[in-house]
Amino acid sequence: ANKWKDALETLAALKTLPAPLRDDPRIELAEGDAAMPLGDTKRAEAAYVSAEQKARAAGASLLTAKALFAHAWLLEKLGRLDEADQAVRGARELYLAAHDQRGVADAETGEAIALMFRGDYFSARQRYQEALAIHKNIGNMHSVAGEFHNLG
C-alpha cells in the first residue's frame, strides 16, 4: 500500500510545477490509478473526470479515451453500469476514430464486463469473442490469453 501513497505524494508534487507542466492530464490519470488500490474511489473518480476534461480540452483524443476507459472501470466497480456504458462507448468511439485496435478490443472487454454484471452472458460472450479476434489480429498474445480466461 505504501507504493500507492508514495505515488500520490509524487503526483501532488507534480501538481505544484509551473503551467503548463502541472496541467498534463496524465497526472490526474495516474492519480486515479493510484487512488483505486487504496480504495479512495471519490479521489479516483475526481481524478479521472479531470483527466478527461483536460485531455479533451487539449485535443488529445487517445488520452481522453484512456481517461474515459479508466473511469468506466471504476463506475463498473461501483455498480453504476449505465454511466460505465456511456464512458466505455465514448472511449470506444475515440479508439475507433484513431484506428487504435487494442483500445477498441479493450473497450469490447469493458462492454462485456458490464453485460456480465447485468446477467446478459450471451451478449458478453460475443463481446469477449470480438475482443479476442482483435487481439489475435494485432498479435497481442498477452491479451489473447486474458480473453480466453474471460471466455472460460
BADO-248483 format. One line per 8 residues: number of its first residue (from 1); their letters; for each residue x, y, z of N, C-alpha, C. Coordinates in Angstrom, 2 decimals. Layout:
# BADO-248483
NUM) a) X Y Z X Y Z X Y Z ~ ... .
# end
This chain:
# BADO-248483
1) ankwkdal) 0.82 -1.20 0.00 0.00 0.00 0.00 0.86 1.25 0.00 ~ 2.05 1.17 0.55 2.89 2.36 0.62 3.28 2.89 -0.74 ~ 3.44 1.99 -1.73 3.85 2.48 -3.04 2.78 3.37 -3.66 ~ 1.51 3.08 -3.39 0.44 3.92 -3.92 0.42 5.26 -3.20 ~ 0.66 5.24 -1.90 0.74 6.51 -1.16 1.92 7.33 -1.64 ~ 3.05 6.65 -1.88 4.23 7.34 -2.42 3.92 7.94 -3.79 ~ 3.21 7.19 -4.60 2.85 7.68 -5.93 1.98 8.93 -5.82 ~ 1.02 8.92 -4.90 0.16 10.09 -4.72 0.96 11.30 -4.24 .
9) etlaalkt) 1.96 11.07 -3.40 2.82 12.17 -2.95 3.60 12.75 -4.13 ~ 4.12 11.88 -4.97 4.86 12.34 -6.15 3.95 13.12 -7.08 ~ 2.74 12.62 -7.28 1.79 13.31 -8.15 1.39 14.67 -7.58 ~ 1.27 14.75 -6.25 0.97 16.04 -5.62 2.11 17.03 -5.89 ~ 3.34 16.54 -5.87 4.48 17.40 -6.18 4.44 17.86 -7.63 ~ 4.03 16.98 -8.54 3.93 17.36 -9.95 2.90 18.46 -10.16 ~ 1.86 18.44 -9.35 0.81 19.46 -9.47 1.29 20.85 -9.04 ~ 2.44 20.92 -8.38 2.98 22.22 -7.97 3.92 22.80 -9.02 .
17) lpaplrdd) 4.18 22.06 -10.08 5.03 22.56 -11.16 4.36 23.75 -11.84 ~ 5.14 24.56 -12.53 4.53 25.68 -13.24 3.70 25.18 -14.43 ~ 2.72 26.00 -14.83 1.94 25.69 -16.03 2.88 25.79 -17.23 ~ 2.74 25.01 -18.22 1.69 24.02 -18.48 2.01 22.63 -17.95 ~ 3.18 22.46 -17.32 3.57 21.13 -16.85 2.55 20.54 -15.89 ~ 2.06 21.33 -14.97 1.12 20.82 -13.96 -0.25 20.49 -14.55 ~ -0.50 20.96 -15.77 -1.81 20.76 -16.39 -1.88 19.51 -17.27 ~ -0.85 18.70 -17.24 -0.81 17.49 -18.05 -1.86 16.50 -17.53 .
25) prielaeg) -2.81 16.09 -18.37 -3.87 15.18 -17.91 -3.36 13.83 -17.42 ~ -2.14 13.47 -17.82 -1.59 12.18 -17.37 -1.34 12.18 -15.86 ~ -1.18 13.36 -15.27 -1.01 13.44 -13.82 -2.29 12.96 -13.13 ~ -3.43 13.48 -13.57 -4.71 13.07 -12.97 -5.02 11.61 -13.28 ~ -4.68 11.17 -14.49 -4.91 9.77 -14.83 -4.12 8.86 -13.90 ~ -2.87 9.20 -13.65 -2.04 8.42 -12.72 -2.57 8.53 -11.29 ~ -3.10 9.69 -10.93 -3.67 9.86 -9.59 -4.86 8.92 -9.39 ~ -5.72 8.85 -10.39 -6.85 7.93 -10.30 -6.40 6.49 -10.17 .
33) daamplgd) -5.39 6.13 -10.96 -4.87 4.76 -10.91 -4.23 4.44 -9.56 ~ -3.63 5.44 -8.92 -3.01 5.22 -7.60 -4.04 5.23 -6.48 ~ -5.10 5.99 -6.64 -6.13 6.07 -5.60 -6.99 4.80 -5.56 ~ -7.17 4.16 -6.70 -8.03 2.96 -6.76 -7.59 1.85 -5.81 ~ -6.31 1.43 -5.83 -5.91 0.33 -4.93 -6.02 0.69 -3.46 ~ -6.05 1.98 -3.17 -6.20 2.42 -1.78 -7.67 2.51 -1.37 ~ -8.57 2.24 -2.32 -10.00 2.28 -2.03 -10.58 3.68 -2.00 ~ -9.82 4.66 -2.46 -10.29 6.04 -2.45 -11.00 6.33 -3.78 .
41) tkraeaay) -12.21 5.80 -3.89 -12.94 5.90 -5.15 -13.38 7.32 -5.47 ~ -13.63 8.13 -4.46 -14.02 9.52 -4.72 -12.86 10.28 -5.35 ~ -11.68 10.08 -4.80 -10.49 10.74 -5.35 -10.21 10.22 -6.76 ~ -10.34 8.92 -6.94 -10.10 8.33 -8.26 -11.07 8.90 -9.29 ~ -12.34 8.97 -8.92 -13.33 9.48 -9.87 -13.06 10.93 -10.22 ~ -12.77 11.75 -9.23 -12.47 13.16 -9.49 -11.25 13.29 -10.41 ~ -10.26 12.45 -10.18 -9.04 12.50 -11.00 -9.33 12.08 -12.43 ~ -10.11 11.02 -12.62 -10.43 10.56 -13.97 -11.25 11.59 -14.73 .
49) vsaeqkar) -12.22 12.21 -14.06 -13.04 13.24 -14.70 -12.16 14.42 -15.10 ~ -11.27 14.83 -14.21 -10.36 15.93 -14.51 -9.43 15.58 -15.68 ~ -8.91 14.36 -15.68 -8.03 13.92 -16.77 -8.77 13.96 -18.11 ~ -10.01 13.49 -18.10 -10.79 13.51 -19.33 -11.01 14.95 -19.82 ~ -11.38 15.84 -18.91 -11.64 17.23 -19.29 -10.39 17.90 -19.84 ~ -9.26 17.69 -19.17 -8.01 18.30 -19.62 -7.57 17.72 -20.96 ~ -7.70 16.42 -21.12 -7.30 15.78 -22.38 -8.18 16.25 -23.53 ~ -9.47 16.33 -23.27 -10.41 16.79 -24.30 -10.09 18.23 -24.70 .
57) aagasllt) -9.83 19.08 -23.71 -9.50 20.48 -23.99 -8.21 20.61 -24.79 ~ -7.29 19.69 -24.58 -6.01 19.71 -25.29 -6.11 19.04 -26.67 ~ -7.25 18.45 -26.97 -7.41 17.75 -28.24 -6.68 16.42 -28.29 ~ -6.39 15.86 -27.13 -5.66 14.59 -27.02 -6.68 13.45 -26.96 ~ -7.13 13.01 -28.13 -8.24 12.05 -28.17 -7.90 10.70 -27.55 ~ -6.69 10.20 -27.77 -6.35 8.90 -27.16 -6.23 9.00 -25.65 ~ -5.73 10.12 -25.17 -5.66 10.32 -23.72 -7.07 10.49 -23.14 ~ -7.94 11.15 -23.89 -9.34 11.25 -23.47 -9.96 9.86 -23.38 .
65) akalfaha) -9.68 9.03 -24.38 -10.20 7.66 -24.38 -9.68 6.87 -23.18 ~ -8.39 7.02 -22.87 -7.83 6.32 -21.70 -8.52 6.76 -20.42 ~ -8.76 8.06 -20.28 -9.42 8.57 -19.08 -10.86 8.06 -18.99 ~ -11.56 8.07 -20.11 -12.93 7.54 -20.13 -12.96 6.07 -19.76 ~ -12.01 5.32 -20.31 -11.97 3.88 -20.05 -11.65 3.60 -18.58 ~ -10.68 4.32 -18.03 -10.35 4.14 -16.61 -11.55 4.49 -15.74 ~ -12.24 5.56 -16.09 -13.43 5.96 -15.34 -14.51 4.88 -15.45 ~ -14.64 4.29 -16.63 -15.64 3.24 -16.83 -15.38 2.05 -15.91 .
73) wlleklgr) -14.11 1.65 -15.76 -13.79 0.54 -14.86 -14.23 0.86 -13.44 ~ -13.95 2.08 -13.01 -14.35 2.50 -11.67 -15.87 2.46 -11.54 ~ -16.56 3.01 -12.52 -18.02 3.03 -12.47 -18.60 1.63 -12.43 ~ -18.00 0.70 -13.16 -18.46 -0.69 -13.11 -18.30 -1.26 -11.71 ~ -17.16 -0.99 -11.10 -16.91 -1.50 -9.75 -17.88 -0.89 -8.74 ~ -18.33 0.32 -8.99 -19.27 0.99 -8.10 -20.72 0.62 -8.40 ~ -20.92 -0.20 -9.45 -22.28 -0.62 -9.80 -23.06 0.42 -10.58 ~ -22.40 1.44 -11.07 -23.06 2.50 -11.85 -22.93 2.14 -13.33 .
81) ldeadqav) -23.66 1.10 -13.72 -23.47 0.47 -15.02 -23.89 1.34 -16.19 ~ -24.96 2.12 -16.05 -25.37 2.99 -17.16 -24.30 4.04 -17.46 ~ -23.72 4.61 -16.40 -22.64 5.58 -16.59 -21.40 4.90 -17.16 ~ -21.14 3.69 -16.71 -19.98 2.94 -17.23 -20.16 2.66 -18.72 ~ -21.37 2.27 -19.11 -21.64 2.01 -20.53 -21.36 3.25 -21.37 ~ -21.81 4.38 -20.88 -21.62 5.64 -21.61 -20.12 5.95 -21.75 ~ -19.37 5.76 -20.69 -17.93 6.04 -20.73 -17.21 5.07 -21.66 ~ -17.57 3.79 -21.61 -16.93 2.80 -22.49 -17.25 3.12 -23.95 .
89) rgarelyl) -18.50 3.47 -24.23 -18.86 3.81 -25.61 -18.07 5.02 -26.10 ~ -17.92 6.02 -25.23 -17.14 7.19 -25.61 -15.70 6.84 -25.91 ~ -15.12 5.99 -25.07 -13.73 5.56 -25.29 -13.63 4.76 -26.58 ~ -14.57 3.86 -26.79 -14.56 3.01 -28.00 -14.62 3.87 -29.26 ~ -15.49 4.88 -29.28 -15.60 5.76 -30.45 -14.28 6.47 -30.73 ~ -13.63 6.94 -29.68 -12.35 7.62 -29.86 -11.27 6.66 -30.34 ~ -11.25 5.45 -29.79 -10.28 4.44 -30.24 -10.53 4.08 -31.71 ~ -11.79 3.93 -32.09 -12.12 3.63 -33.49 -11.64 4.75 -34.41 .
97) aahdqrgv) -11.92 5.99 -34.03 -11.52 7.14 -34.85 -10.01 7.22 -35.01 ~ -9.28 6.79 -34.00 -7.81 6.84 -34.03 -7.21 5.56 -34.62 ~ -8.06 4.60 -34.99 -7.60 3.31 -35.51 -6.72 2.57 -34.50 ~ -7.05 2.73 -33.22 -6.33 2.06 -32.14 -7.05 0.75 -31.84 ~ -6.60 -0.32 -32.48 -7.28 -1.60 -32.36 -7.22 -2.18 -30.96 ~ -6.10 -2.00 -30.29 -6.01 -2.51 -28.92 -7.03 -1.80 -28.03 ~ -7.16 -0.50 -28.20 -8.14 0.25 -27.43 -9.56 -0.22 -27.72 ~ -9.85 -0.48 -29.00 -11.17 -0.98 -29.37 -11.43 -2.32 -28.68 .
105) adaetgea) -10.43 -3.20 -28.72 -10.58 -4.51 -28.08 -10.78 -4.37 -26.57 ~ -10.03 -3.48 -25.95 -10.20 -3.26 -24.52 -11.60 -2.74 -24.21 ~ -12.12 -1.87 -25.08 -13.48 -1.35 -24.88 -14.50 -2.48 -25.03 ~ -14.26 -3.38 -25.98 -15.16 -4.55 -26.12 -15.18 -5.35 -24.82 ~ -14.01 -5.54 -24.22 -13.93 -6.26 -22.96 -14.68 -5.51 -21.86 ~ -14.52 -4.20 -21.83 -15.24 -3.39 -20.84 -16.75 -3.52 -21.00 ~ -17.20 -3.51 -22.26 -18.63 -3.70 -22.51 -19.08 -5.09 -22.06 ~ -18.24 -6.09 -22.30 -18.58 -7.46 -21.90 -18.74 -7.57 -20.39 .
113) ialmfrgd) -17.86 -6.92 -19.66 -17.94 -6.98 -18.20 -19.24 -6.36 -17.71 ~ -19.61 -5.22 -18.29 -20.88 -4.59 -17.89 -22.06 -5.50 -18.21 ~ -22.00 -6.17 -19.35 -23.07 -7.10 -19.71 -23.14 -8.28 -18.74 ~ -21.97 -8.75 -18.31 -21.93 -9.84 -17.32 -22.60 -9.39 -16.02 ~ -22.28 -8.17 -15.57 -22.89 -7.66 -14.34 -24.40 -7.60 -14.46 ~ -24.90 -7.40 -15.68 -26.34 -7.33 -15.90 -26.96 -8.71 -16.12 ~ -26.13 -9.74 -16.19 -26.65 -11.08 -16.39 -26.87 -11.46 -17.85 ~ -26.41 -10.62 -18.79 -26.56 -10.91 -20.21 -25.30 -11.63 -20.70 .
121) yfsarqry) -25.21 -12.91 -20.36 -24.00 -13.68 -20.62 -23.78 -13.95 -22.11 ~ -24.86 -14.10 -22.86 -24.72 -14.36 -24.29 -24.07 -13.16 -24.98 ~ -24.58 -11.96 -24.73 -24.00 -10.76 -25.34 -22.58 -10.51 -24.85 ~ -22.34 -10.80 -23.58 -20.99 -10.64 -23.03 -20.01 -11.56 -23.76 ~ -20.43 -12.79 -23.99 -19.58 -13.75 -24.70 -19.25 -13.23 -26.11 ~ -20.24 -12.66 -26.78 -20.00 -12.10 -28.11 -18.94 -10.99 -28.07 ~ -19.05 -10.12 -27.07 -18.07 -9.02 -26.94 -16.68 -9.58 -26.65 ~ -16.60 -10.57 -25.77 -15.30 -11.19 -25.48 -14.71 -11.81 -26.75 .
129) qealaihk) -15.55 -12.45 -27.55 -15.06 -13.06 -28.78 -14.58 -11.99 -29.77 ~ -15.28 -10.86 -29.83 -14.83 -9.77 -30.70 -13.48 -9.24 -30.23 ~ -13.33 -9.07 -28.93 -12.06 -8.60 -28.38 -10.95 -9.60 -28.67 ~ -11.26 -10.88 -28.50 -10.27 -11.94 -28.77 -9.80 -11.88 -30.22 ~ -10.73 -11.73 -31.15 -10.38 -11.68 -32.57 -9.46 -10.49 -32.87 ~ -9.76 -9.35 -32.28 -8.92 -8.17 -32.50 -7.52 -8.40 -31.93 ~ -7.45 -8.90 -30.71 -6.14 -9.14 -30.09 -5.32 -10.14 -30.90 ~ -5.97 -11.18 -31.41 -5.27 -12.15 -32.26 -4.75 -11.46 -33.51 .
137) nignmhsv) -5.59 -10.65 -34.12 -5.25 -9.98 -35.37 -4.05 -9.05 -35.23 ~ -3.93 -8.39 -34.08 -2.81 -7.45 -33.89 -1.61 -8.11 -33.21 ~ -1.75 -9.39 -32.86 -0.63 -10.11 -32.25 -0.41 -9.83 -30.78 ~ -1.44 -9.39 -30.09 -1.33 -9.08 -28.66 -1.63 -10.35 -27.86 ~ -0.63 -11.20 -27.75 -0.82 -12.52 -27.15 -1.15 -12.47 -25.66 ~ -0.64 -11.47 -24.96 -0.97 -11.35 -23.54 -2.49 -11.17 -23.38 ~ -3.05 -10.30 -24.18 -4.50 -10.06 -24.08 -5.30 -11.21 -24.68 ~ -4.72 -11.93 -25.65 -5.39 -13.14 -26.15 -5.61 -14.10 -24.99 .
145) agefhnlg) -4.57 -14.30 -24.20 -4.69 -15.18 -23.03 -5.75 -14.66 -22.07 ~ -5.78 -13.36 -21.86 -6.78 -12.77 -20.97 -8.20 -13.00 -21.48 ~ -8.39 -12.87 -22.78 -9.73 -13.08 -23.34 -10.14 -14.55 -23.26 ~ -9.19 -15.47 -23.44 -9.52 -16.88 -23.25 -9.94 -17.13 -21.81 ~ -9.27 -16.48 -20.88 -9.65 -16.59 -19.47 -11.07 -16.05 -19.27 ~ -11.36 -14.89 -19.87 -12.69 -14.30 -19.75 -13.77 -15.21 -20.33 ~ -13.44 -15.88 -21.42 -14.41 -16.77 -22.07 -14.58 -18.09 -21.32 ~ -13.58 -18.45 -20.51 -13.61 -19.73 -19.78 -14.56 -19.68 -18.69 .
# end
